[in-house]
Amino acid sequence: MDINAVEKEAVFRGPVTVVYQPRIVRPLCASAYYKHAKGCPNLRIKPGCPPHAALFLDIFESEVYVAAIKFDLRAYVEKKECEHPDWTPRALENPRHWQGHVRAILKDLCQEKCKDFPGYVSITNAEAMGVNLTETCRNVGIILEWPPRRVVYQVSLLAKSKKV
């Protein structure tokens, strides 16, 4: 299946004030999920993950822009199911099949937008830094589904470093 045939939409909104809730958001990294009873395997290992990740408001201004790529997960699954009718729904929705492609599009979007907003950088690990991304996105009209069934968003924030 050609992943380019699946609808994707670039979304750029803001400015918006981040919903900063490190005591609520960062512990979610340790929450159990499918085949990961102890939470995310990057926790306490990867530099951009808790507890190594810096807190967002220690480094960045609270006003940000939201950059996102909206991916039609339902259409993707329907097309994939035609190719693999014996796959389970979990296998059909597996992010490993589409996430890298969507992230690459998001990276390009962020690079372009950073040219328009001098001094801003793209933040891909905002939740690890204590930002409630679901609520921040909601504040600019992007509703994230949990769990995603119709559409998924890959999201980055464009943020400006605090002046020291």
PLY file of the C-alpha trace (Angstrom):
ply
format ascii 1.0
element vertex 164
property float x
property float y
property float z
element edge 163
property int vertex1
property int vertex2
end_header
0.00 0.00 0.00
1.24 3.46 -0.84
1.16 5.51 2.36
1.20 8.67 0.24
-2.36 7.78 -0.84
-3.60 8.32 2.74
-4.81 11.82 3.53
-2.57 13.98 5.69
-3.15 17.58 6.64
-0.64 20.05 8.01
-2.05 22.11 10.89
-0.40 25.17 12.42
-2.13 27.10 15.18
-1.37 29.61 17.88
-0.08 31.36 19.70
-1.40 29.55 22.76
-0.25 29.25 26.34
0.92 25.73 27.13
-1.03 23.76 29.70
1.85 23.02 32.05
1.17 20.14 34.47
4.44 18.27 35.14
3.13 16.53 38.28
0.27 15.06 36.27
1.83 14.50 32.85
5.33 13.20 33.54
4.16 10.25 35.70
2.14 9.02 32.72
5.43 7.83 31.20
5.49 5.15 33.92
1.91 4.01 33.24
1.49 0.47 31.97
0.32 -0.12 28.42
0.20 -3.02 25.96
3.31 -5.18 26.39
4.94 -2.55 28.64
3.92 -3.27 32.22
6.42 -0.72 33.58
5.51 2.06 31.17
7.64 3.51 28.42
10.93 1.65 27.95
12.72 5.00 27.39
11.85 6.22 30.89
15.01 6.94 32.93
17.14 5.96 29.91
16.70 8.38 27.01
18.06 11.91 27.62
14.81 13.53 26.38
12.66 11.49 28.77
11.88 11.88 32.49
13.65 12.38 34.77
16.42 13.64 32.45
14.21 15.94 30.37
14.23 19.53 31.54
10.97 21.11 32.64
9.42 23.15 29.85
8.92 26.43 31.70
12.48 26.34 33.03
13.72 26.77 29.47
10.94 28.08 27.24
8.39 30.87 27.22
4.84 29.70 27.93
3.43 31.00 24.64
3.89 28.48 21.82
2.63 27.50 18.40
1.23 24.04 17.72
2.44 22.28 14.58
0.72 19.02 13.73
0.13 16.54 10.98
-3.36 15.06 10.93
-3.31 11.48 9.61
-6.46 9.65 8.51
-5.95 6.48 10.54
-9.33 4.98 9.60
-8.63 5.26 5.85
-5.15 3.85 6.38
-6.50 0.84 8.30
-9.18 0.19 5.68
-6.58 0.18 2.88
-4.18 -1.94 4.90
-6.94 -4.44 5.69
-7.51 -5.03 1.96
-3.85 -6.05 1.66
-3.80 -8.05 4.91
-7.30 -9.37 5.67
-5.90 -11.82 8.22
-4.29 -9.12 10.41
-5.80 -8.17 13.75
-7.03 -4.60 14.34
-3.98 -4.00 16.58
-1.64 -5.09 13.79
-3.43 -2.93 11.23
-3.18 0.18 13.45
0.44 -0.44 14.46
2.23 2.95 14.44
5.46 1.35 13.23
3.89 1.12 9.79
3.02 4.82 9.40
4.47 6.92 12.22
7.93 7.51 10.72
6.41 8.82 7.50
4.11 11.23 9.35
6.92 12.38 11.67
9.08 13.22 8.65
6.32 15.44 7.26
5.98 17.11 10.68
9.72 17.72 10.85
9.61 19.46 7.46
6.63 21.58 8.57
8.46 22.64 11.74
11.62 23.54 9.84
9.61 25.75 7.48
7.65 27.44 10.28
10.80 28.10 12.33
12.03 30.20 9.39
8.92 32.35 9.79
9.37 32.63 13.58
13.00 33.54 14.32
14.19 32.34 17.71
11.65 29.51 17.88
12.64 25.84 17.97
10.65 22.66 17.48
9.91 20.65 20.63
9.00 17.00 20.02
9.02 15.83 23.65
6.79 18.42 25.30
4.96 15.85 27.46
8.27 14.60 28.87
8.89 18.24 29.83
5.58 18.52 31.70
3.26 19.93 29.02
-0.25 18.52 28.80
-0.26 18.25 25.03
-3.85 17.01 24.84
-5.18 20.12 26.62
-2.79 22.50 24.86
-4.00 21.15 21.51
-7.63 21.39 22.63
-7.06 25.10 23.33
-6.30 25.65 19.62
-9.14 23.45 18.39
-7.21 20.22 17.82
-9.00 17.35 19.53
-6.82 14.31 20.15
-8.66 10.99 20.32
-7.65 8.60 23.11
-7.29 5.95 21.88
-7.12 7.18 18.29
-9.62 5.48 15.96
-10.47 7.97 13.19
-7.52 10.35 13.01
-4.19 10.70 14.76
-1.98 13.73 15.09
1.77 13.91 15.33
2.40 17.10 17.28
5.33 19.40 17.95
5.42 22.75 19.68
7.30 25.75 18.41
8.70 27.50 21.43
11.04 30.37 22.18
13.82 30.05 24.73
13.60 32.27 27.79
16.03 35.12 27.82
18.69 34.50 30.42
0 1
1 2
2 3
3 4
4 5
5 6
6 7
7 8
8 9
9 10
10 11
11 12
12 13
13 14
14 15
15 16
16 17
17 18
18 19
19 20
20 21
21 22
22 23
23 24
24 25
25 26
26 27
27 28
28 29
29 30
30 31
31 32
32 33
33 34
34 35
35 36
36 37
37 38
38 39
39 40
40 41
41 42
42 43
43 44
44 45
45 46
46 47
47 48
48 49
49 50
50 51
51 52
52 53
53 54
54 55
55 56
56 57
57 58
58 59
59 60
60 61
61 62
62 63
63 64
64 65
65 66
66 67
67 68
68 69
69 70
70 71
71 72
72 73
73 74
74 75
75 76
76 77
77 78
78 79
79 80
80 81
81 82
82 83
83 84
84 85
85 86
86 87
87 88
88 89
89 90
90 91
91 92
92 93
93 94
94 95
95 96
96 97
97 98
98 99
99 100
100 101
101 102
102 103
103 104
104 105
105 106
106 107
107 108
108 109
109 110
110 111
111 112
112 113
113 114
114 115
115 116
116 117
117 118
118 119
119 120
120 121
121 122
122 123
123 124
124 125
125 126
126 127
127 128
128 129
129 130
130 131
131 132
132 133
133 134
134 135
135 136
136 137
137 138
138 139
139 140
140 141
141 142
142 143
143 144
144 145
145 146
146 147
147 148
148 149
149 150
150 151
151 152
152 153
153 154
154 155
155 156
156 157
157 158
158 159
159 160
160 161
161 162
162 163
